[in-house]
Amino acid sequence: ERPLAQSAAPGAGPQPESTAFDKAGVYTGVIPCADCGGIETTLELRADGTYSLTEIYKDKKDGRFESSGKFQWDAAASCITVGEGEDLISYIVEGDHLIMLDQDGHRVTGELADHYVLTKQAV
């Protein structure tokens, strides 16, 4: 009899596939804006690790901004980061939602907290 064989319960220990990014899709929402009617945000996350981000500042002339590149996926924290330099944006992945974090990497709190969410669109 080998007691070691029983010490590993089914599903115990890190599963390699659990760290893979499986939340590819298009996420949309309107993020609050201090000096406009909101920022219509569309973030497409692709399975190959790239993203495209479109932000449209409502009521602003020339208020459309687009960026793309590779995103960083932190499986342990369920956190995704897009952008580069001073324009980094991080999100916590919860089900079909991306919850935008503040510049310090914390969840936004207060009255508008529920508005800092992008929702995955049905394909």
N, C-alpha and C positions, 0 to 999 in steps of 0.2 A: 504494500500500500504506500502511496506517495502523498503525504499531506500537502506538499507544495502545489500539487495540481489543483487542489480545491481552494487555495488562497485567492486565486484570481476569479472573482465573480464575473459572470457574463456582463459585458459592457463596462467593466471597471477599467480605470486607467485612461490615459489620453487616447482618443481615437484620432488618427491622422486627418481623416476627412472633416472632423469637426472644426478644424482651423481654416479650412478653405472658405472662401467668400461665396455664399450662395444666395445673396440678396440682390442680384442683378435686376435691373428694371428701371422704370421711369418714375420719379417721385416729384410731386408738385405740392405747392402751397403758397400762401401769401404771408410773407414775413413782415412784421411791423417795421415802419420807417418813421424816423423822427420828423422829417420834413417833407413827406409825401404821403400819398394814400395807401402805401404798402408796396412791397416788392414781390411781384409775381415771380416765383422761383421754380425752375424746372431743372432737376438734376438727374441725368441719366448715368447709371452705374452699369458698366459692362463686365461680363464674366472674365474678360482678359485683363482686368485691373485698370482700365482706363475710364474716364468720365468726361461728360460735357455738361457745363453749367450755364444756364441762361437766366439772367436776372433783369426784370423789366420794372423800373421805378415808375409807378403810376404817376400821372400828372407832371412828368418831367420831360422836357425836350431833350432829345439825345439820351434818354434814360435806359437804353438797352445795353447790357454788358454780357459778353459771352467769353467763356474760358474753357479750356480742356486740358487734359494731361493724364497722369497716372495718379490714382488715389492710394492712400496708405490704409491698410486694414489691420487693426489690432484685435485679433480674435479673443484674447483674454478679457479685454475691456468692452468687447462688442462696439468698438469705436472706429469710425471711418473719418479720414481727413482728406480734404481736397484743397487745391490751391497751392501757393508757394509764397515764401517770404512773409510779408506783413499781411497777406491776403488768405492765410490759412483759415479754413472753416472746418470744425469737427462736429460730428453727429454721433449720437448713441443710436444703435440699431435696435428697435424693439418691434418685433413682428413685421408688419407692413408699414412701419413708420420710422422716419429718421427724426430724432429730436436734436435740434441745433443747440450747440453749447456756446457759452460766452467765450470771450478771448482768453480767459484763464482756465478753460476746459471744464467749467461747471455748468450745471443745468441753469437755464434762465428761470428766475423766480418772479413772483409778483403777478399783477393783474393780467399781463399779456403772455404769461408763460405758455399757455395752451396754444398760442399762435405761432410759436417757434417750432412747428412740426411740419414735415413734408410727408405726404401719404402716397404709398405705391399705387400706381394706376393699373387697372386691370388690362391685360393684354388683349 
